[in-house]
Amino acid sequence: MARKKTITRDQILDAAYAVVSTEGFSRFTARNIAAKMNCSTQPIYLEFQNMEDLKQALLKKVYDYLAEDIFPVEQTGDKIVDIALNYIKFATKERRLYRAMYLEEYGGGQEMQEFSYHYFKDLVRSEEKFQKLPEDEVESLHTGTWIVATGIAALMSSGIISPSDDQIVRLIKETIDGILDRKEPIDMS
């Protein structure tokens, strides 16, 4: 009698990642993930309490990917410009995953925004020139930079615009300078 093949937690996460990165969260079902692995849904429910548990594990996997492999890549030497540029490059290189994580209602949504904000805030605080910046100005810097980067990312990932890296960098730098020169913080609440 042949032994049953064991499917690991990592294999399930990889399959879930593949589903979301190619088809979005609308196809994030146990059946679709199991089909990616050519198995029943049983291994999924042996490893994860439910689909929400799997979704949280998947979000963690994506956070780690962004924090380790995407956001820290040095492009210009200016960490704030680099994170915005890397976010935009991620959106254009991995369109479906970007949309699923940042733009789809059932996707990462608010959690992705919070992850990105905390990553951004820690990055700003690690830069000597920003360490004395008041909290509301750090929030304004994030809000303004994020709105511009998200606008560029969404438009580029949809194929509507295709600016050069130099044009993107200039726009992001102008945004940062404009925010830091403002007397009133940007309040989006």
Buried (B, 14 or more C-beta within 10 A) or exposed (E): EEEEEEBEBEBBBBBBBBBBBEBBBBBBBBEBBBBBBEBEBEBBBEBBEEBEEBBEBBBEBBBEBBBEEBBBEEBBEBBBBBBBBBBBBBBBEBBBBBBBBBBBEEBBBEBBBEBBBEBBBEBBEEEEEBEEBEEEBBBBBBBBBBEBBBEBBBBBBEEEEEBEEEEBBEBBBEBBEEBBEEEEBBEEE
